[in-house]
Amino acid sequence: MQFSRLIAPVDVLVGLKVADKPQLIREVARRLADRSGLPVAVVDSLLNAREELGSTGVGRGVALPHARVPGAKQPCAIFARLAKPVDFLAVDGRPVDLVCAIIAPDQPRTEALSALAAVSRVLRDPVVVDAIRKATTQESIYDQLMVADAAVPTS
């Protein structure tokens, strides 16, 4: 799966203002629910349940909150560059300023794993992450994500 299947330009948020991790999860849950037509409470609950298993803060200021959601018709994502980094209990202890939240159908499980892998392939590249941090507009961030997505092999 390609990252480009998960996200559209409108799904990129620049300068998202949140005070902490719980508020961040609520905000991305609301936006994912709007995008997917699923209830906000369900998306929020499942994202938080996944965080209880262990932080999805993968390091270098990046977090990938994700959940499999019954009733989701297809995987989708929201990408946010935060106005100010927040503590996310990331594996490296660094606060998070780049977040890609993903929801996917609960079955088949491979769809959720493919979506997470697609995002991870793009955001593990420090050059891409640096370019996203330097980008100034929603469109330029989306373009950086898509260029990186096209350049990464999917196998």
DRENSE-548950 format. One record per atom (N, C-alpha, C, O): x, y, z; residue number from 1. Coordinates in Angstrom, 3 decimals, always signed. Atoms other than C-alpha are relative to their C-alpha. Layout:
% residues N
- X | Y | Z | NUM
...
//
This chain:
% residues 155
- +0.843 | -1.182 | +0.000 | 1
- +0.000 | +0.000 | +0.000 | 1
- +0.884 | +1.241 | +0.000 | 1
- +1.927 | +1.280 | +0.653 | 1
- -0.710 | -1.275 | +0.046 | 2
- +1.163 | +3.514 | -0.782 | 2
- -0.661 | +0.990 | +0.967 | 2
- -1.875 | +0.964 | +1.169 | 2
- +0.464 | -1.057 | -0.888 | 3
- +0.844 | +6.415 | +1.651 | 3
- -1.041 | +0.857 | -0.717 | 3
- -2.000 | +1.325 | -0.103 | 3
- +0.907 | -0.852 | +0.776 | 4
- -0.909 | +8.321 | -1.129 | 4
- -1.440 | -0.524 | -0.012 | 4
- -2.363 | +0.248 | -0.270 | 4
- +1.364 | +0.543 | -0.087 | 5
- -3.922 | +5.977 | -0.785 | 5
- -0.685 | +0.377 | +1.312 | 5
- -1.906 | +0.274 | +1.426 | 5
- +0.528 | -0.249 | -1.345 | 6
- -4.360 | +7.037 | +2.854 | 6
- -0.352 | +1.449 | +0.268 | 6
- -1.129 | +1.745 | +1.175 | 6
- +0.058 | -1.405 | -0.382 | 7
- -4.207 | +10.790 | +2.725 | 7
- -0.210 | +0.890 | -1.224 | 7
- +0.285 | +0.602 | -2.314 | 7
- +0.215 | -1.022 | +1.028 | 8
- -5.368 | +13.772 | +0.675 | 8
- +0.554 | +1.322 | +0.541 | 8
- +0.798 | +1.438 | +1.742 | 8
- -0.537 | -1.279 | -0.492 | 9
- -4.080 | +17.358 | +0.851 | 9
- -0.789 | +0.580 | +1.174 | 9
- -0.193 | +1.155 | +2.083 | 9
- +0.832 | -0.539 | -1.074 | 10
- -7.012 | +18.339 | +3.099 | 10
- +0.271 | -0.691 | +1.344 | 10
- -0.083 | -0.159 | +2.396 | 10
- -0.295 | +0.760 | -1.219 | 11
- -5.825 | +15.717 | +5.628 | 11
- +1.311 | +0.416 | +0.659 | 11
- +1.717 | -0.180 | +1.656 | 11
- -1.255 | -0.498 | -0.558 | 12
- -2.604 | +17.631 | +6.309 | 12
- -0.293 | +1.258 | +0.808 | 12
- -0.870 | +2.220 | +0.300 | 12
- +0.229 | -1.125 | -0.907 | 13
- -2.723 | +19.992 | +9.278 | 13
- +1.341 | +0.648 | +0.344 | 13
- +2.293 | -0.038 | +0.715 | 13
- -1.231 | -0.732 | -0.286 | 14
- -0.086 | +22.679 | +9.784 | 14
- -0.241 | +0.895 | +1.207 | 14
- -1.208 | +1.656 | +1.245 | 14
- +0.110 | -0.864 | -1.173 | 15
- +0.447 | +24.341 | +13.147 | 15
- -1.138 | -0.377 | +0.927 | 15
- -1.720 | +0.490 | +1.579 | 15
- +1.069 | +0.453 | -0.895 | 16
- -2.086 | +22.214 | +15.037 | 16
- +0.375 | +0.330 | +1.441 | 16
- +1.459 | -0.020 | +1.909 | 16
- -0.258 | -0.414 | -1.384 | 17
- -2.356 | +23.629 | +18.552 | 17
- -0.697 | -0.954 | +0.962 | 17
- -1.924 | -1.023 | +1.017 | 17
- +0.496 | +0.887 | -1.045 | 18
- -2.738 | +21.057 | +21.313 | 18
- +0.912 | +0.161 | +1.203 | 18
- +2.098 | +0.461 | +1.064 | 18
- -0.770 | -0.188 | -1.230 | 19
- -1.622 | +21.202 | +24.926 | 19
- +0.740 | -1.251 | +0.429 | 19
- +1.788 | -1.171 | +1.068 | 19
- -0.587 | +1.242 | -0.499 | 20
- -0.846 | +17.539 | +25.500 | 20
- -0.446 | -1.180 | -0.851 | 20
- -1.224 | -1.028 | -1.792 | 20
- +0.316 | +1.213 | +0.754 | 21
- -1.105 | +13.977 | +24.240 | 21
- -1.497 | -0.313 | -0.011 | 21
- -2.032 | -0.607 | -1.080 | 21
- +1.439 | +0.292 | +0.053 | 22
- -4.744 | +13.421 | +25.316 | 22
- -0.764 | +0.929 | -0.943 | 22
- -1.643 | +0.479 | -1.678 | 22
- +0.679 | -0.931 | +0.903 | 23
- -5.859 | +16.568 | +23.487 | 23
- +0.361 | -0.300 | -1.457 | 23
- -0.487 | -0.195 | -2.343 | 23
- -0.420 | +0.361 | +1.355 | 24
- -3.838 | +15.537 | +20.435 | 24
- -0.779 | -1.213 | -0.505 | 24
- -1.272 | -1.207 | -1.633 | 24
- +0.749 | +1.198 | +0.395 | 25
- -5.479 | +12.090 | +20.361 | 25
- -1.467 | +0.360 | -0.276 | 25
- -2.042 | -0.095 | -1.265 | 25
- +1.399 | -0.419 | +0.226 | 26
- -8.942 | +13.678 | +20.725 | 26
- -0.156 | +0.722 | -1.334 | 26
- -1.108 | +0.477 | -2.075 | 26
- +0.097 | -0.795 | +1.233 | 27
- -8.255 | +16.083 | +17.862 | 27
- +0.157 | -0.874 | -1.242 | 27
- -0.624 | -0.744 | -2.185 | 27
- -0.153 | +0.852 | +1.194 | 28
- -6.960 | +13.475 | +15.410 | 28
- -1.150 | -0.992 | -0.098 | 28
- -1.573 | -1.339 | -1.201 | 28
- +1.163 | +0.905 | +0.016 | 29
- -9.787 | +11.116 | +16.436 | 29
- -1.203 | +0.705 | -0.628 | 29
- -1.921 | +0.117 | -1.438 | 29
- +1.123 | -0.762 | +0.561 | 30
- -12.327 | +13.834 | +15.623 | 30
- +0.136 | +0.134 | -1.513 | 30
- -0.835 | -0.044 | -2.249 | 30
- -0.217 | -0.191 | +1.435 | 31
- -10.790 | +14.469 | +12.227 | 31
- -0.085 | -1.323 | -0.766 | 31
- -0.621 | -1.367 | -1.873 | 31
- +0.119 | +1.314 | +0.641 | 32
- -10.467 | +10.760 | +11.408 | 32
- -1.458 | -0.455 | -0.050 | 32
- -1.898 | -1.053 | -1.033 | 32
- +1.429 | +0.353 | -0.026 | 33
- -14.089 | +10.239 | +12.440 | 33
- -0.756 | +0.775 | -1.084 | 33
- -1.580 | +0.202 | -1.796 | 33
- +0.633 | -0.805 | +1.053 | 34
- -15.199 | +13.115 | +10.178 | 34
- +0.311 | -0.579 | -1.373 | 34
- -0.568 | -0.683 | -2.228 | 34
- -0.439 | +0.519 | +1.307 | 35
- -13.204 | +11.646 | +7.299 | 35
- -0.626 | -1.344 | -0.327 | 35
- -0.968 | -1.612 | -1.479 | 35
- +0.458 | +1.370 | +0.230 | 36
- -14.438 | +8.079 | +7.760 | 36
- -1.492 | -0.206 | +0.212 | 36
- -2.039 | -1.232 | -0.191 | 36
- +1.415 | +0.161 | -0.307 | 37
- -18.010 | +8.683 | +8.910 | 37
- -0.263 | -0.862 | +1.222 | 37
- -1.401 | -1.264 | +1.465 | 37
- +0.131 | +0.814 | -1.217 | 38
- -17.372 | +6.721 | +12.112 | 38
- -0.225 | +0.901 | +1.209 | 38
- +0.111 | +2.085 | +1.160 | 38
- +0.217 | -0.813 | -1.198 | 39
- -18.376 | +7.902 | +15.601 | 39
- +1.328 | +0.433 | +0.647 | 39
- +2.247 | -0.371 | +0.801 | 39
- -1.195 | -0.546 | -0.634 | 40
- -15.775 | +10.140 | +17.250 | 40
- +0.367 | -0.806 | +1.247 | 40
- +1.536 | -1.131 | +1.456 | 40
- -0.272 | +0.709 | -1.256 | 41
- -16.126 | +8.306 | +20.572 | 41
- +0.665 | -1.352 | -0.251 | 41
- +1.534 | -1.770 | +0.514 | 41
- -0.585 | +1.307 | +0.318 | 42
- -15.278 | +4.975 | +18.951 | 42
- +1.454 | +0.161 | -0.434 | 42
- +2.332 | -0.549 | +0.057 | 42
- -1.360 | -0.218 | +0.492 | 43
- -12.208 | +6.278 | +17.113 | 43
- +0.903 | +0.443 | +1.147 | 43
- +2.011 | -0.071 | +1.295 | 43
- -0.776 | -0.487 | -1.140 | 44
- -10.991 | +8.150 | +20.208 | 44
- +0.307 | -1.136 | +0.976 | 44
- +1.445 | -1.287 | +1.421 | 44
- -0.178 | +1.107 | -0.940 | 45
- -11.500 | +5.128 | +22.446 | 45
- +1.020 | -1.012 | -0.513 | 45
- +1.866 | -1.478 | +0.250 | 45
- -0.914 | +1.003 | +0.550 | 46
- -9.635 | +2.775 | +20.120 | 46
- +1.428 | +0.538 | -0.140 | 46
- +2.388 | -0.200 | +0.085 | 46
- -1.340 | -0.583 | +0.030 | 47
- -6.719 | +5.166 | +19.583 | 47
- +0.609 | +0.026 | +1.404 | 47
- +1.788 | -0.284 | +1.578 | 47
- -0.500 | -0.020 | -1.376 | 48
- -6.410 | +5.581 | +23.356 | 48
- +0.303 | -1.396 | +0.512 | 48
- +1.281 | -1.589 | +1.235 | 48
- -0.258 | +1.379 | -0.413 | 49
- -6.675 | +1.822 | +23.916 | 49
- +1.332 | -0.477 | -0.567 | 49
- +2.082 | -1.175 | +0.114 | 49
- -1.282 | +0.395 | +0.589 | 50
- -3.765 | +1.322 | +21.524 | 50
- +1.153 | +0.679 | +0.730 | 50
- +2.193 | +0.058 | +0.947 | 50
- -1.052 | -0.710 | -0.731 | 51
- -1.726 | +3.969 | +23.364 | 51
- +0.246 | -0.630 | +1.372 | 51
- +1.370 | -0.598 | +1.872 | 51
- -0.171 | +0.662 | -1.296 | 52
- -2.335 | +2.114 | +26.635 | 52
- +0.898 | -1.227 | -0.108 | 52
- +1.528 | -1.618 | +0.874 | 52
- -0.882 | +1.154 | +0.212 | 53
- -0.488 | -0.871 | +25.150 | 53
- +1.461 | +0.423 | -0.071 | 53
- +2.356 | -0.387 | +0.171 | 53
- -1.341 | -0.552 | +0.141 | 54
- +2.554 | +1.341 | +24.614 | 54
- -0.061 | +1.176 | -0.946 | 54
- -0.847 | +1.190 | -1.893 | 54
- +0.018 | -1.212 | +0.811 | 55
- +3.299 | +4.703 | +23.118 | 55
- +0.322 | -0.301 | -1.457 | 55
- +1.173 | -1.135 | -1.767 | 55
- -0.287 | +0.092 | +1.423 | 56
- +3.207 | +5.006 | +19.357 | 56
- +0.943 | +1.122 | -0.437 | 56
- +1.091 | +1.395 | -1.628 | 56
- -1.051 | -0.968 | +0.286 | 57
- +5.831 | +7.735 | +19.610 | 57
- +1.241 | -0.779 | -0.394 | 57
- +1.894 | -1.389 | +0.454 | 57
- -1.048 | +0.874 | +0.526 | 58
- +8.450 | +6.101 | +17.390 | 58
- +1.391 | +0.595 | +0.070 | 58
- +2.365 | -0.081 | -0.262 | 58
- -1.307 | -0.635 | -0.118 | 59
- +11.267 | +8.585 | +18.001 | 59
- +0.187 | +1.111 | -1.015 | 59
- -0.564 | +1.232 | -1.984 | 59
- -0.345 | -1.136 | +0.858 | 60
- +12.841 | +11.655 | +16.381 | 60
- -1.149 | +0.985 | -0.166 | 60
- -1.238 | +1.672 | -1.184 | 60
- +1.097 | -0.960 | +0.042 | 61
- +9.696 | +13.675 | +17.189 | 61
- -1.196 | -0.452 | -0.806 | 61
- -2.060 | +0.361 | -1.136 | 61
- +1.075 | +0.540 | +0.838 | 62
- +7.353 | +11.388 | +15.217 | 62
- -0.857 | -0.978 | +0.809 | 62
- -0.339 | -1.797 | +1.569 | 62
- +0.933 | +0.954 | -0.618 | 63
- +4.250 | +9.558 | +16.464 | 63
- -0.949 | -0.521 | -1.072 | 63
- -1.332 | +0.201 | -1.993 | 63
- +0.899 | +0.651 | +0.945 | 64
- +2.030 | +7.110 | +14.589 | 64
- -1.164 | -0.660 | +0.731 | 64
- -1.292 | -1.884 | +0.700 | 64
- +1.151 | +0.618 | -0.665 | 65
- -1.137 | +6.620 | +16.641 | 65
- -0.876 | -0.705 | -1.036 | 65
- -1.139 | -0.171 | -2.113 | 65
- +0.769 | +0.783 | +0.966 | 66
- -3.220 | +3.947 | +14.979 | 66
- -0.939 | -0.959 | +0.715 | 66
- -0.744 | -1.301 | +1.882 | 66
- +0.959 | +0.955 | -0.556 | 67
- -6.138 | +1.611 | +15.520 | 67
- -0.743 | -0.693 | -1.129 | 67
- -0.971 | -0.125 | -2.197 | 67
- +0.920 | +0.712 | +0.873 | 68
- -8.172 | -1.040 | +13.786 | 68
- -1.400 | +0.287 | +0.526 | 68
- -1.664 | +0.134 | +1.718 | 68
- +1.314 | -0.475 | -0.408 | 69
- -11.774 | +0.134 | +13.835 | 69
- -1.100 | -0.800 | -0.710 | 69
- -1.212 | -0.752 | -1.935 | 69
- +1.136 | +0.687 | +0.623 | 70
- -14.817 | -2.085 | +13.271 | 70
- -0.883 | +1.022 | -0.724 | 70
- -1.184 | +2.087 | -0.185 | 70
- +0.838 | -0.905 | +0.777 | 71
- -16.937 | -0.488 | +10.576 | 71
- +0.756 | +0.904 | -0.945 | 71
- +0.160 | +1.513 | -1.834 | 71
- -0.782 | -0.798 | +0.947 | 72
- -14.076 | +1.310 | +8.866 | 72
- -0.022 | -0.701 | -1.351 | 72
- +0.189 | -1.911 | -1.434 | 72
- +0.102 | +0.591 | +1.331 | 73
- -14.451 | +0.770 | +5.143 | 73
- +1.360 | -0.111 | -0.689 | 73
- +1.584 | -1.004 | -1.506 | 73
- -1.337 | +0.010 | +0.581 | 74
- -10.853 | +1.568 | +4.213 | 74
- +0.944 | +0.747 | +0.926 | 74
- +0.493 | +1.544 | +1.749 | 74
- -0.958 | -0.742 | -0.819 | 75
- -7.654 | +2.818 | +5.843 | 75
- +0.000 | +1.478 | -0.378 | 75
- -0.204 | +1.829 | -1.540 | 75
- -0.174 | -1.424 | +0.269 | 76
- -7.254 | +6.568 | +6.169 | 76
- +0.909 | +0.592 | +1.072 | 76
- +1.107 | +0.003 | +2.134 | 76
- -0.963 | -0.626 | -0.905 | 77
- -4.839 | +8.950 | +7.848 | 77
- -0.204 | +1.505 | +0.040 | 77
- -0.773 | +2.114 | -0.866 | 77
- -0.088 | -1.446 | -0.190 | 78
- -4.465 | +12.467 | +9.167 | 78
- +1.453 | +0.284 | +0.371 | 78
- +2.009 | -0.376 | +1.250 | 78
- -1.371 | -0.381 | -0.333 | 79
- -1.026 | +14.101 | +9.213 | 79
- -0.021 | +1.387 | +0.622 | 79
- -0.671 | +2.294 | +0.103 | 79
- -0.040 | -1.306 | -0.657 | 80
- -0.302 | +16.959 | +11.597 | 80
- +1.428 | +0.375 | +0.386 | 80
- +2.182 | -0.430 | +0.932 | 80
- -1.211 | -0.583 | -0.563 | 81
- +2.676 | +19.158 | +12.244 | 81
- -0.486 | +0.940 | +1.092 | 81
- -1.227 | +1.887 | +0.827 | 81
- +0.491 | -0.752 | -1.149 | 82
- +2.118 | +20.582 | +15.698 | 82
- +0.649 | +1.374 | +0.087 | 82
- +1.788 | +1.562 | -0.340 | 82
- -0.536 | -1.341 | -0.230 | 83
- +2.574 | +24.248 | +16.568 | 83
- +1.104 | -0.057 | +1.045 | 83
- +2.087 | +0.681 | +0.971 | 83
- -0.974 | +0.153 | -1.081 | 84
- +4.478 | +23.155 | +19.665 | 84
- +0.063 | -1.488 | +0.354 | 84
- -0.980 | -2.121 | +0.522 | 84
- -0.116 | +1.422 | -0.338 | 85
- +5.860 | +19.678 | +20.474 | 85
- -0.661 | -0.320 | +1.339 | 85
- -0.708 | +0.513 | +2.245 | 85
- +0.609 | +0.475 | -1.243 | 86
- +4.077 | +17.639 | +23.156 | 86
- +0.675 | -1.295 | +0.447 | 86
- +1.187 | -2.059 | -0.372 | 86
- -0.521 | +1.257 | -0.534 | 87
- +5.264 | +14.858 | +25.429 | 87
- -0.937 | -1.116 | -0.445 | 87
- -2.152 | -1.026 | -0.269 | 87
- +0.789 | +1.108 | +0.517 | 88
- +4.108 | +11.590 | +23.893 | 88
- +0.485 | -1.332 | +0.565 | 88
- +0.053 | -2.397 | +0.126 | 88
- -0.622 | +1.191 | -0.561 | 89
- +6.121 | +9.138 | +26.000 | 89
- +0.664 | -0.833 | -1.092 | 89
- +0.601 | -2.062 | -1.075 | 89
- -0.645 | +0.662 | +1.132 | 90
- +8.064 | +8.323 | +22.834 | 90
- +1.166 | -0.864 | +0.465 | 90
- +1.713 | -0.667 | +1.549 | 90
- -1.064 | +0.948 | -0.349 | 91
- +10.659 | +5.555 | +22.808 | 91
- +1.324 | +0.692 | +0.296 | 91
- +2.106 | +0.190 | +1.104 | 91
- -1.254 | -0.707 | -0.246 | 92
- +13.508 | +8.091 | +22.718 | 92
- -0.144 | +1.136 | +1.013 | 92
- +0.824 | +1.846 | +1.285 | 92
- +0.228 | -1.034 | -0.998 | 93
- +11.938 | +10.438 | +25.289 | 93
- -0.193 | +1.397 | -0.562 | 93
- -0.484 | +2.327 | +0.190 | 93
- +0.157 | -1.324 | +0.609 | 94
- +11.745 | +13.327 | +22.804 | 94
- -1.470 | +0.343 | -0.179 | 94
- -2.285 | -0.545 | -0.430 | 94
- +1.380 | -0.401 | +0.285 | 95
- +8.546 | +15.351 | +22.465 | 95
- -0.287 | -0.156 | -1.491 | 95
- +0.623 | -0.207 | -2.318 | 95
- +0.467 | +0.265 | +1.363 | 96
- +6.518 | +14.858 | +19.298 | 96
- -0.524 | +1.282 | -0.631 | 96
- -1.255 | +2.048 | -0.003 | 96
- +0.556 | -1.128 | +0.752 | 97
- +5.825 | +17.488 | +16.660 | 97
- -0.583 | -0.435 | -1.339 | 97
- -1.256 | +0.357 | -1.999 | 97
- +0.566 | +0.529 | +1.239 | 98
- +4.918 | +15.290 | +13.671 | 98
- -0.812 | -1.246 | +0.332 | 98
- -0.313 | -2.178 | +0.963 | 98
- +0.919 | +1.088 | -0.350 | 99
- +1.938 | +12.953 | +13.923 | 99
- -0.739 | -0.452 | -1.252 | 99
- -1.288 | +0.358 | -1.999 | 99
- +0.846 | +0.564 | +1.044 | 100
- +0.353 | +10.645 | +11.422 | 100
- -0.892 | -1.035 | +0.669 | 100
- -0.437 | -2.117 | +1.040 | 100
- +0.972 | +0.890 | -0.639 | 101
- -2.782 | +9.061 | +12.879 | 101
- -0.722 | -0.792 | -1.091 | 101
- -1.127 | -0.248 | -2.118 | 101
- +0.536 | +0.913 | +1.009 | 102
- -4.187 | +6.059 | +11.034 | 102
- -1.098 | -0.855 | +0.612 | 102
- -0.966 | -1.356 | +1.729 | 102
- +0.982 | +1.020 | -0.355 | 103
- -7.354 | +4.026 | +11.253 | 103
- -0.175 | -0.905 | -1.207 | 103
- -0.009 | -0.486 | -2.352 | 103
- +0.183 | +0.978 | +1.062 | 104
- -8.052 | +0.890 | +9.268 | 104
- -1.081 | -0.976 | +0.421 | 104
- -1.389 | -1.090 | +1.607 | 104
- +0.985 | +1.021 | -0.359 | 105
- -10.703 | -1.818 | +9.078 | 105
- +0.617 | -1.039 | +0.943 | 105
- +1.817 | -1.309 | +0.894 | 105
- -0.527 | +1.016 | -0.913 | 106
- -10.402 | -4.445 | +11.787 | 106
- +0.282 | -1.317 | -0.712 | 106
- +1.070 | -2.129 | -0.227 | 106
- -0.257 | +1.200 | +0.805 | 107
- -10.497 | -7.178 | +9.132 | 107
- +0.106 | +0.401 | -1.462 | 107
- -0.709 | +1.221 | -1.884 | 107
- -1.084 | +0.884 | -0.412 | 108
- -8.421 | -8.138 | +7.301 | 108
- +1.094 | +0.785 | +0.711 | 108
- +1.309 | +1.962 | +0.417 | 108
- -1.058 | -0.667 | -0.764 | 109
- -5.591 | -7.321 | +9.691 | 109
- +1.130 | +0.498 | -0.888 | 109
- +1.794 | +1.484 | -0.570 | 109
- -1.092 | -0.389 | +0.891 | 110
- -3.159 | -7.116 | +6.809 | 110
- -0.178 | +1.420 | -0.533 | 110
- +0.809 | +2.097 | -0.821 | 110
- +0.230 | -1.359 | +0.492 | 111
- -4.805 | -3.880 | +5.651 | 111
- +0.533 | +1.035 | +0.982 | 111
- +1.148 | +2.019 | +0.571 | 111
- -0.516 | -0.918 | -1.021 | 112
- -3.985 | -2.137 | +8.942 | 112
- +1.525 | -0.017 | +0.017 | 112
- +2.160 | +1.033 | +0.123 | 112
- -1.463 | +0.103 | +0.002 | 113
- -0.416 | -3.435 | +8.854 | 113
- +0.599 | +0.658 | -1.240 | 113
- +1.641 | +1.309 | -1.157 | 113
- -0.484 | -0.624 | +1.232 | 114
- +0.020 | -2.317 | +5.247 | 114
- -0.059 | +1.523 | +0.087 | 114
- +0.852 | +2.211 | -0.374 | 114
- +0.133 | -1.453 | -0.160 | 115
- -1.237 | +1.177 | +6.081 | 115
- +1.093 | +0.540 | +0.918 | 115
- +1.730 | +1.547 | +0.608 | 115
- -1.040 | -0.432 | -0.945 | 116
- +1.106 | +1.487 | +9.055 | 116
- +1.380 | -0.083 | -0.640 | 116
- +2.205 | +0.811 | -0.451 | 116
- -1.288 | +0.156 | +0.677 | 117
- +4.030 | +0.195 | +6.989 | 117
- +0.218 | +1.105 | -1.030 | 117
- +1.330 | +1.619 | -1.156 | 117
- -0.112 | -1.051 | +1.013 | 118
- +3.322 | +2.719 | +4.213 | 118
- +0.421 | +1.325 | +0.623 | 118
- +1.293 | +2.019 | +0.101 | 118
- -0.330 | -1.251 | -0.688 | 119
- +3.454 | +5.632 | +6.630 | 119
- +1.398 | -0.080 | +0.602 | 119
- +2.182 | +0.863 | +0.494 | 119
- -1.296 | +0.189 | -0.637 | 120
- +6.450 | +4.261 | +8.489 | 120
- +1.147 | +0.104 | -1.009 | 120
- +2.180 | +0.706 | -0.717 | 120
- -1.048 | -0.057 | +1.036 | 121
- +8.461 | +3.836 | +5.258 | 121
- +0.356 | +1.441 | -0.337 | 121
- +1.527 | +1.764 | -0.539 | 121
- -0.234 | -1.401 | +0.360 | 122
- +8.056 | +7.532 | +4.502 | 122
- +0.606 | +0.776 | +1.172 | 122
- +1.561 | +1.531 | +0.991 | 122
- -0.397 | -0.850 | -1.136 | 123
- +8.506 | +8.974 | +8.005 | 123
- +1.234 | -0.473 | +0.754 | 123
- +1.667 | +0.194 | +1.694 | 123
- -1.242 | +0.410 | -0.660 | 124
- +11.552 | +6.973 | +9.037 | 124
- +1.224 | +0.621 | -0.663 | 124
- +2.338 | +0.489 | -0.157 | 124
- -1.102 | -0.644 | +0.710 | 125
- +13.679 | +8.910 | +6.543 | 125
- +0.258 | +1.380 | +0.613 | 125
- -0.594 | +2.264 | +0.521 | 125
- -0.271 | -1.296 | -0.643 | 126
- +15.377 | +11.780 | +8.425 | 126
- +0.002 | +1.183 | -0.972 | 126
- -0.309 | +2.304 | -0.571 | 126
- +0.008 | -1.079 | +0.999 | 127
- +15.710 | +13.813 | +5.211 | 127
- -1.438 | +0.454 | -0.255 | 127
- -1.705 | +1.652 | -0.350 | 127
- +1.415 | -0.321 | +0.215 | 128
- +11.943 | +13.643 | +4.632 | 128
- -0.555 | +0.744 | +1.209 | 128
- -1.231 | +1.763 | +1.065 | 128
- +0.503 | -0.614 | -1.237 | 129
- +11.171 | +14.490 | +8.255 | 129
- +0.521 | +1.437 | +0.123 | 129
- -0.226 | +2.337 | +0.506 | 129
- -0.575 | -1.344 | -0.056 | 130
- +13.528 | +17.481 | +8.113 | 130
- -0.686 | +0.920 | -1.013 | 130
- -0.990 | +2.071 | -0.699 | 130
- +0.675 | -0.809 | +1.030 | 131
- +11.926 | +18.711 | +4.870 | 131
- -1.417 | +0.363 | +0.431 | 131
- -1.873 | +1.477 | +0.176 | 131
- +1.360 | -0.277 | -0.477 | 132
- +8.450 | +18.427 | +6.425 | 132
- +0.031 | +1.082 | +1.080 | 132
- -0.836 | +1.955 | +1.117 | 132
- -0.115 | -1.017 | -1.058 | 133
- +9.584 | +20.463 | +9.428 | 133
- +0.298 | +1.381 | -0.579 | 133
- -0.093 | +2.393 | +0.001 | 133
- -0.345 | -1.277 | +0.629 | 134
- +10.905 | +23.168 | +7.099 | 134
- -1.103 | +0.532 | -0.912 | 134
- -1.132 | +1.724 | -1.216 | 134
- +1.074 | -0.408 | +0.907 | 135
- +7.831 | +23.243 | +4.847 | 135
- -0.913 | +1.004 | +0.697 | 135
- -1.109 | +0.939 | +1.910 | 135
- +0.776 | -1.077 | -0.608 | 136
- +5.592 | +26.245 | +5.381 | 136
- -1.501 | -0.085 | -0.243 | 136
- -2.276 | +0.595 | +0.430 | 136
- +1.425 | +0.069 | +0.326 | 137
- +2.250 | +25.267 | +3.863 | 137
- -0.505 | -1.443 | -0.003 | 137
- +0.266 | -2.401 | -0.067 | 137
- +0.654 | +1.302 | +0.093 | 138
- -0.212 | +22.410 | +3.838 | 138
- +0.405 | -0.698 | -1.304 | 138
- +0.728 | -1.886 | -1.306 | 138
- -0.321 | +0.571 | +1.303 | 139
- +0.494 | +21.877 | +0.149 | 139
- +1.446 | -0.468 | -0.071 | 139
- +1.729 | -1.528 | -0.629 | 139
- -1.413 | +0.397 | +0.071 | 140
- +4.266 | +21.793 | +0.568 | 140
- +0.280 | -1.218 | +0.869 | 140
- +1.111 | -2.052 | +0.509 | 140
- -0.158 | +1.206 | -0.818 | 141
- +4.031 | +19.254 | +3.382 | 141
- -0.565 | -1.214 | -0.741 | 141
- +0.068 | -2.269 | -0.787 | 141
- +0.596 | +1.099 | +0.762 | 142
- +1.691 | +17.094 | +1.309 | 142
- +0.924 | -0.409 | -1.150 | 142
- +1.138 | -1.599 | -1.382 | 142
- -0.913 | +0.302 | +1.108 | 143
- +4.069 | +17.354 | -1.657 | 143
- +1.225 | -0.774 | +0.492 | 143
- +1.657 | -1.729 | -0.154 | 143
- -1.158 | +0.728 | -0.555 | 144
- +7.005 | +16.261 | +0.524 | 144
- -0.367 | -1.449 | +0.304 | 144
- +0.400 | -2.367 | +0.014 | 144
- +0.448 | +1.358 | -0.317 | 145
- +5.017 | +13.257 | +1.729 | 145
- -0.167 | -0.830 | -1.276 | 145
- +0.226 | -1.996 | -1.313 | 145
- +0.260 | +0.747 | +1.230 | 146
- +4.019 | +12.269 | -1.805 | 146
- +1.282 | -0.295 | -0.771 | 146
- +1.427 | -1.379 | -1.337 | 146
- -1.281 | +0.243 | +0.664 | 147
- +7.505 | +12.675 | -3.269 | 147
- +0.737 | -1.143 | +0.703 | 147
- +1.284 | -2.036 | +0.056 | 147
- -0.652 | +1.068 | -0.764 | 148
- +8.897 | +10.508 | -0.480 | 148
- -0.712 | -1.333 | -0.209 | 148
- -0.067 | -2.374 | -0.336 | 148
- +0.791 | +1.220 | +0.208 | 149
- +6.087 | +7.989 | -0.931 | 149
- +0.329 | -0.635 | -1.353 | 149
- +0.489 | -1.852 | -1.446 | 149
- -0.290 | +0.505 | +1.340 | 150
- +6.806 | +7.661 | -4.658 | 150
- +1.416 | -0.562 | -0.100 | 150
- +1.680 | -1.451 | -0.910 | 150
- -1.390 | +0.423 | +0.077 | 151
- +10.520 | +7.193 | -4.011 | 151
- +0.309 | -1.273 | +0.791 | 151
- +1.359 | -1.887 | +0.601 | 151
- -0.257 | +1.155 | -0.874 | 152
- +10.179 | +4.376 | -1.470 | 152
- -0.596 | -1.258 | -0.616 | 152
- -1.783 | -1.289 | -0.943 | 152
- +0.553 | +1.258 | +0.520 | 153
- +9.856 | +0.812 | -2.767 | 153
- -0.983 | -0.603 | +1.005 | 153
- -0.802 | -0.464 | +2.215 | 153
- +1.029 | +0.552 | -0.879 | 154
- +6.814 | -1.007 | -1.384 | 154
- +0.217 | -1.448 | +0.356 | 154
- -0.574 | -2.006 | +1.116 | 154
- -0.179 | +1.426 | -0.330 | 155
- +8.225 | -4.504 | -1.200 | 155
- +0.961 | -0.247 | +1.109 | 155
- +1.197 | -1.398 | +1.476 | 155
//
